[in-house]
Amino acid sequence: MKETYLDILQEIEQLNGKDNKFWIISRETGVFLQILLRAVKAQKVLEIGTGVGYSGLYIASILKHMNGRLYTVESNDQRFSMAQDNFRRADLNDCITQIKGHAPEILDTFLNFELDFVFLDATKIEHIDYFNSVYEFLKKGGIIAIDNSLSHYDQFEKFFMVLKKHPRIKGEILHLGSGLGVFAKT
Ligand SMILES: C[S@@+](CC[C@H](N)C(=O)[O-])C[C@H]1O[C@@H](n2cnc3c(N)ncnc32)[C@H](O)[C@@H]1O
C-alpha cells in the first residue's frame, strides 16, 4: 500500500529519541499550523529549519490541496537528504522547494515573491536576522509563526521585544507545544 504523510510522520516520531535528535515540532503545533494555513489560504510558505521534514510534511500536505508551495531551508546536509527522502515518500515533493544553505544569507538567492506565511524553526539567536530578511516579502496579513517561543524564551527575548514594538506586527505567544509565537503583518 502507498505511504501517506501520516505514515511518515509516525515513522519520524518513532525514530526520534536518544540516538536521533530531530528536534521536531509537537503534533498539536503541526495540526495548528495546518488550521492556520487553511484559514489564511496560504499559497507561498517559507520555512527556515527543515530538519528531517516533519513540520514540512504537515505544511505541504495542506498546500498540496491549495496549489501552494513550501520553500524550506536547511543547512545540514544529512537532514536535508533525509527530508528529501521523506517528502518524496509522502508524494509531496512536487509542492516543495528545498533549499540547502544557511539562512539568512541563502534567502537572497530565491526570495523574489510575496510570502503568505513564514515558519521559523532554526537557530534561535538568528531569528532577528531571519525576520529582517523576510519582512519586506511578507504580504499584508501574512503570518510569522515561531516554534519554541516558550521553551527558549530567554534566547528570543530581544526578538520578541522587536516584534512587540513593531508598528505593523501584532501577535502573541500561544501555549501550544513548546510555545508557538503567532504574529501577523498588519
Ligand atoms: C528544530 S530543527 C527543525 C525541525 C523541523 N522544523 C521540524 O519540526 O521537523 C532546526 C533545523 O534548522 C537547521 N538550521 C539551524 N540554523 C539554520 C540556518 N541558519 N539556516 C538553515 N538551517 C538552519 C538545523 O540544521 C536543524 O536541522
Ligand as a Chemical Component Dictionary entry (heavy atoms), coordinates in Angstrom:
data_LIG
# 
_chem_comp.id                   LIG 
_chem_comp.type                 NON-POLYMER 
_chem_comp.pdbx_formal_charge   0 
_chem_comp.three_letter_code    LIG 
# 
loop_
_chem_comp_atom.comp_id 
_chem_comp_atom.atom_id 
_chem_comp_atom.alt_atom_id 
_chem_comp_atom.type_symbol 
_chem_comp_atom.charge 
_chem_comp_atom.model_Cartn_x 
_chem_comp_atom.model_Cartn_y 
_chem_comp_atom.model_Cartn_z 
_chem_comp_atom.pdbx_ordinal 
LIG C1  C1  C 0  14.498 22.473 15.240 1  
LIG S1  S1  S 1  15.187 21.791 13.810 2  
LIG C2  C2  C 0  13.892 21.909 12.632 3  
LIG C3  C3  C 0  12.810 20.920 12.881 4  
LIG C4  C4  C 0  11.725 20.957 11.847 5  
LIG N1  N1  N 0  11.171 22.273 11.666 6  
LIG C5  C5  C 0  10.619 20.017 12.275 7  
LIG O1  O1  O 0  9.808  20.370 13.157 8  
LIG O2  O2  O -1 10.576 18.909 11.721 9  
LIG C6  C6  C 0  16.229 23.093 13.284 10 
LIG C7  C7  C 0  16.927 22.845 11.960 11 
LIG O3  O3  O 0  17.368 24.090 11.465 12 
LIG C8  C8  C 0  18.619 23.929 10.862 13 
LIG N2  N2  N 0  19.254 25.255 10.911 14 
LIG C9  C9  C 0  19.678 25.934 12.003 15 
LIG N3  N3  N 0  20.120 27.153 11.677 16 
LIG C10 C10 C 0  19.946 27.262 10.348 17 
LIG C11 C11 C 0  20.204 28.295 9.410  18 
LIG N4  N4  N 0  20.708 29.469 9.802  19 
LIG N5  N5  N 0  19.908 28.074 8.096  20 
LIG C12 C12 C 0  19.386 26.893 7.703  21 
LIG N6  N6  N 0  19.108 25.880 8.534  22 
LIG C13 C13 C 0  19.379 26.060 9.840  23 
LIG C14 C14 C 0  19.323 22.876 11.691 24 
LIG O4  O4  O 0  20.325 22.220 10.933 25 
LIG C15 C15 C 0  18.166 21.952 12.065 26 
LIG O5  O5  O 0  18.043 20.878 11.180 27 
# 
loop_
_chem_comp_bond.comp_id 
_chem_comp_bond.atom_id_1 
_chem_comp_bond.atom_id_2 
_chem_comp_bond.value_order 
_chem_comp_bond.pdbx_ordinal 
LIG C1  S1  SING 1  
LIG S1  C2  SING 2  
LIG S1  C6  SING 3  
LIG C2  C3  SING 4  
LIG C3  C4  SING 5  
LIG C4  N1  SING 6  
LIG C4  C5  SING 7  
LIG C5  O1  DOUB 8  
LIG C5  O2  SING 9  
LIG C6  C7  SING 10 
LIG C7  O3  SING 11 
LIG C7  C15 SING 12 
LIG O3  C8  SING 13 
LIG C8  N2  SING 14 
LIG C8  C14 SING 15 
LIG N2  C9  SING 16 
LIG N2  C13 SING 17 
LIG C9  N3  DOUB 18 
LIG N3  C10 SING 19 
LIG C10 C11 SING 20 
LIG C10 C13 DOUB 21 
LIG C11 N4  SING 22 
LIG C11 N5  DOUB 23 
LIG N5  C12 SING 24 
LIG C12 N6  DOUB 25 
LIG N6  C13 SING 26 
LIG C14 O4  SING 27 
LIG C14 C15 SING 28 
LIG C15 O5  SING 29 
# 
